[in-house]
């Protein structure tokens, strides 16, 4: 039996742990994390993340499952820009927060929340 392929978006253990805590604080274990990109930000495109109900998943969305049943959903257009992304998290007081390591970006802003292709 072969192992399933790795998800298109990788979550570090620290990111997954923090996301589970945020999900719990937001209303429960049934929520999915929606991740995507939109126009804007200081580098041209910005990342967005939000929790949503499973019934809001569209047929053309990609759903990725991680340990303990945590699920991430991404629309097809955004996945073109996010394929291969690694999401990390740091709890440091200065410079902490989510870190987007995107192999598709040519440049990113100083805050790391937007990028250009």
N, C-alpha and C positions, 0 to 999 in steps of 0.2 A: 504494500500500500504506500503510495507516495504522499508526501506532505503537501498541503495546499500551498499555493504560491503566496509569497509575502504580500501584505496589503500595499496598495499604490501610495499610501501615506503612512509613514512610520511614526509611532509615538514612543518617546523614551519612557522608561519606567517612572521618572519624575513627572513628566507631562501627564501620563495616564493616571497616576495617583492624584494629582491636583485636579484633573478634569472630573474624576469620580467624586471628589469632595465637592466641587462646584455643582455637579449634577445633583448630588444629594441635597445641597443647600437650595437648589432651584425647584425642587418639587418631586424628586424621586428617581428611582432606578429605571423607569420606563422611557425616559427621555433619551433622544439621540443627539449627538453633536453634529450640527451642520457647519461645514467648513467650505469656504469659497473665496473668490476674488471679485472685486468690483473696481470700476474705474475711479481714480482719485488717489489721494495721498501725495506726498511730495515727490515720489518717484514714478508716478503714472498709474500704478495699480496698487490696491491695498487688500490685505487679508481681512476676512471676517469670520467669526465663529459665534454660534449661538445654539442654545438647546431648543429642540422642538419635539413635538409628538410624532410617533411613528406613522400615524395616518396622514401626515403631511408629506411623506416621501412620495416622489413622483416616479412613474415607471422608468424614465431614463436616468434617474439618479443612480450613482454607485454607492452601495452600502458595504462598509468594511467592518469586520468584527474582530475585536481584540480580546484579551484575556478577561475572564469573569463576565462575558457577555456585553461588554461596553461596545457600542456601535457608533460609527462615524459615517455620515452621509455627505456626498459631494455631487453637485450637478455636473453634467458632462462637459460643459464649456470650461468651468473652473478646473476640472481635473486635468485638462490639457496643460494648464499652467502649474498645477500642484503635483503632478506625477513625479514620484521620487522624493518628495518633500519629507523632511524629518522635523517633527515638532518636539522641542525640548522645553523644560521649565526649570527656572532657578528661583529659589525663595530669598535670594540675597536682597538686602535692603536697597543697595545701590546697584542698578543694572539688572535687577531681577525681573521676573515675568516670563512670558512665553517667548521662545526663540525659534524663528522660522529659518530652517536651513534648506533653502530651495536651490537645487542644482540647475534649474531652468532660468533663474534670474541673472541678468547681466550686471545689474547694479541694484543697490538697496539704499534706503535713507539711513540716517544715523540712528533712528529709533528702532529700525528693523521691522517696522510694521507695514512698509510699502516697498515696492520693487518695480523694476522695469525689465522688459524682455527684449 
